[in-house]
Amino acid sequence: MKKTLRYLLFLPFSILYGIFTGIRNWLYDIGALSSVEKDTAIISVGNLTVGGTGKTPHVEFIISELQSLFRVAMLSRGYKRDTKGFVLADKNTDANLIGDEPFQIYQKFSNIPVAVCENRSIGIDKLMNLYHNLDAIILDDAFQHRKIRSGLSILLTDYKRLHTRDSLLPGGNLRESVRGSKRADIIIVTKCPVNIKPIDMRVIEHEVRPSIYHQVFFSTYIYDEPLPLFIRYADEHWLFRKIKKRNASILLVTGIVSPQMINNFLAEYSNDINSLHFSDHHDFSKKDLVLIEKKFNEIQNPEKIILVTEKDAARLIKNKAVPNSLKYNIFVLPIRVKILNNKETALIKKITDYVAENSGNR
């Protein structure tokens, strides 16, 4: 009901927004607005909707598959950072300098260049000047950034929020018309149930595939064992089987679009899941941390832990307001992308073939 009311209330604005974005895309399509082509392989990962499709885990998946074969870098705009311009991550970097998602990626892949820049063209040029032998640059959240001509464009759409069932901003969550999916080379339906049925895949593929020339893949998340956020304070490790065996309680703290998938997974191991949900990319204040501590202390079960997502961990790891009493109990829930339907090899081959053929060092 709320969704329908929002759609009707903002319909005139959605129409105007659609006209504006449609004209912009048309001008690019006919060449009136130009796209710059760079002298190296450019992989764009993005979506049509506002947030929540799993861009960062999929960028990490691509990096993990490419880094042993090619010299790659990652470039993002650095959403909600406190800096401006081009910033290259180093050992002194934190989420405030480059944003939580790029910082999350840098923590996992500090062996590759990770940078942020609002102007992607300038950012690419600076990376190529700093690293003359780059084979590929991965652009995070750049599907609408048409000033750069991506050689391989990967469009993500959430299994429970397919772009084909949404409407334009502000009445819906679409950044542009569904027709924009035609620009994608690959479409990945993300956050699928592990046991999704083949018939459901075929129905969704038929719905989201704009033409016979587009390849559609399906992915899900694999949750790895919890890791202590503050290692020096960790006096014990919590494995999922340990949580279940001890009937431990969980305080799940999230600052993401939708934590439901995590809740469903944790329900297999705990009968007592308490949740504190903040807005996406939430920057935890001292007041927030006092609330978290209060909620955690209210849990009567002596066997208890705090679980946070990797993105929230990026905001918390260097937050000086985190009290020491919490540092013993905060654990991170790592996630990995798994491509379903035995199509992982096919997806990786398409990506690596593109880089091999379009690398600036070929």
N, C-alpha and C positions, 0 to 999 in steps of 0.2 A: 504493500500500500504506500509506504513512504517513497519507494523507488518510483512508482507511478505518479505520485503527487509532485515529486521533484522534477520528473520529466515534463509534466504539463506546465508547471510553474515557470520553468526556464526555457520552454520550447522556442519562444521568439529569439532568445539570445543564442540558443543552440543553432538555429537556422542562420543567424548572422555569422556565428563562428564557423559554421560549415562553408558558407560562401567565401569567407576570408581565406581559410585553409585550402579550399578547393582552387581558388584563383592562384594562390601561391604555388601549389603543386603543378597546376597547368602551366604556369610561366616557366617552371623548371623543365617540364616535359617538352615544351616547344623550343627551349633554348633561350628564351628571353632573359631568364636568370641563369647564370652559368654555374656549373659545378666544377670544382678543381680536381684534377686527377693527379695523384701523387706517384712518385717513381718507386713505389714498393707496394707489397700486398697490404690492402686495408680491409679488415674484417669488422663489420658493424654488427653489434648486438643490441636490439632494442625491442620496443613494443608499440602498439597502437593505443593502449590504455594507460592511465595514470597509475604507475607503481604496482608492485605486488606480483609480478610475473616470474620473478626469480632470475633477474639478469646477472647478479653477482655470482651465484653458484655456477651458472652456465659459462660465464667468462672464465671462472676458475677451471672449469672442465676443459675448455678450449686451451687455456694456457698449459695445463698439465699434460695435454696430448701433444702440444707443439714444441714445448721447451727443450725436449731432448733431441729434436730434429732440426729446429730452426732457431735463429736469434730473433726473439719476439719482445715487444714492449706493449704496455697497456696505457691507454689515455682516457681519462674521464674529465668531465667538467668540474667534479668535486662538489657535489651538492651539499649545501649547508656548511661549508667551510668558512673560516674566519679570514681567509686570505684572498687575494686577487691575482690574476695573471697566471703565468706558468710556474708551477712548483714541482720539482722532482723529489720524490721520496728518498729519504736516507735514514740512518740509524737514529737521528734526532726527531724524526717526524712523528706526529700524532694525528688523531682524527680531526682536531681543530684546524690543522694546517692543510689537510688534503681531503677531508670528508671521511665519514665512517666506512663506506664501502671500499674506496681505494685503499684506505689504511688496512682494512681486513685483507685485501688482496696482497698488499705489500708484506704483511706479516707472514703470509704463506709462501710468497714467491719473491723474497728479497733479492734473489739472484737475477731477476730481470728488471729493466727500467719500468717504474710505475710513476706516472706523472698526471697532473691535472692542469687544465687550461680551459677557460670559457670559450675561447676561440680555437676550435679544433684544428683549423688550418695552421695557425701559428704554433700550436702545440705539436703537431706532426713535424713541422719544419724544424723546430727546436730539438726534438728527439732525433731526427735524422742528422742534424748537425753535430749533436753530441755523440751519437752512435752511428758511425758511417756504414756499418755492416749489417744493419737491421734487415731481416727478411720479411717481417710482418709487424703491423701495429694493429692491436685490437682496440676498437672504439666502444666504450661502454655507454649505453643509452644514447645512441646516435641515429636512430632510424629516421627521425624528422630533420636531422641535420644535413640538408641536401647540398650545402655549399661544398661538401666533400663527396666525391664520387667513390663510394665503397665498391670494391671489386666483388665482395661476397657479403651479402646482407642477410642476417639471421633474425627472423621475427619470432618473438615469444608470445604465447597466449595462454592464459591460465585455464586449466581444465574446468574449473567451476565458474570462471568469468570470461568465457570465450568472447573475443571482440565482435564476433558476428551477432551476438545477442545483447550488445550494448548500444548506447547512443552517444552523440557528441556532447562535449562539455558545453555549458555547465549542467545541463539536464542529465547527462550520463558521465561516463569516464573516458570517452574516446578523445584522443588528441587530434585525430583527423578521421576522415571517412574510412569505412571498411575497405573501400576501393584501394586504399594505400597499400594493402597487403600484396598487391600485384608487383610492387617493387622488390619484394623479398625473393631471395634465391632459395632459402630454406625456412620452413615454418616448424616450430617446435611447440607442441602442446605440453605445458609444464604442470607439475604438481599432480600428476595422475595417480590414482590408486595403484598400488603394486599389482593388484589382481584385476586390473581393468580387462574387460572382456573384449575379444577380437571384434565382435559385432559392434560394440560401442566405439572402438577405434575407427572402424570403417565409416560409421555414421558421422563421427566428428571430422574425419579426414575429408569426406564429401562436403561437409559444411564449410570448413575453413580454407579449403584449397581453391584459390582463385582461378587456376587453369591447370591443364594436364602437365604443364611444364614445371610445376612446383612440387618439390618433395616435402612431405610432411612426416615428422618424427614425433614420438611420444616419450616423455621423460618423467621420472619420479625422483623423490629424495631418499637417500639412505642416511640414517642417523648413526653416527659413530658413538663410541663410548664417551661419556662426559669427561672433560678435562678441567683441572683447576685453573681458574683465571689468574689467581695470584699464587704462583708455584711455591714461593718461599714460605707461604702461610699454610700450605696444604699438609695436614697431618694424616690424611687418609684419602684413598681413591674410591670413588663410587662407580661401580659397574652396574649396568641395568639389572643383571641377575641379583646383585647385592641389594639394590633398591627393592626388588620384589621379595627377596628372601626375608629382609628385615621389616617389611611392611612400612617402608619409609614414606614420609610425606614430602611433597614437592611444592615449593613456591616458584612458579613459572613467571618470570619477569620479561616482558617483550615490548619492543618499540618497533613493530613491523606492521604491515597492512593487515594481515590475517594470521593469527596464531593457531587457528583451528586444526590444521594438519599436525602441528606439534602436539596439541592436546590429545588428539586421537591416538598418536603413537605412544605417548607417555601413559595413557590409560591402560595399556597392556602390562605396565609394571608397577603402577601405584593406584590405590583406591582413594587417595587423598591428594588431589591436585588443586592448589590454590593459585589464582592468577591475578597478576597486576599488569594490565595492558595500557601502554602509553601510545602516543601517536608515532607514526613512521619517522625514522631518523631522530628520535627524541634525544635531546641532550639532558642528561640527568643532573638535576640541581641538588643542592644540599637538602632541600625540603623533600624531594623525591626519595633520596637515600634514607632519610629519617622515616618516611612512610614504609619503605621496603623493610627496614630494620624492625619497625613496629609490627608489620604483618608477619614477619618471620618469627618474632618472639611470641606472637599470639598462637602459633601452632603448638599444641600441647605435646605432640609426639616428640620424644627426645631424638628419634631417628629422623632427620630432616635435612634437606639441602635446598639451595637456591639454584635454579637453572636459568641461563640467559642464552640468547642467540649469539652467533658470531658477530653479527652487526652491532648488537648492543654491547658486546664485550669490547669492541673497538672503541666505543665511547667511554667505557668504564675503566679500562686498563690503566689509563694515566690520569684518571679523575682523582684529584687530591681530596675530594670531599668524602670518598668512600671510607667509612670507619673501619678500623682494624678488626672489630668484632665480626664484620660481614665478610672480610677477606678470607676467613677460614672456611666459609660455607658457599661461596659463589663458584659455580661450575659452568663451563661452556658446553653447549650442545653442537658439535660439529656436524655439518651436512655435506653430502656428496651427491652429484647428479648421476643418475643411472638411466641410460637410454633403453627403452623397452622394446619388446617384439623382436629381439635379436638383430636390431638395426644399428647398434653402436659402431660396428666396424664400417658400415656403409657411410655413416655420418662423418666419422673421423677421416675416412678416405677422401670424401668430397672436400673437406677443409684442407687437408694436407696437400692434395693434388692442386688446389687453387694456389696455395702459398708457393709450392714448388714451381708452378708455371709463371707466377707473377712477382716473385721476390725481386727486390732491387739488386740482388747479387747473383741473379741467374746467369 
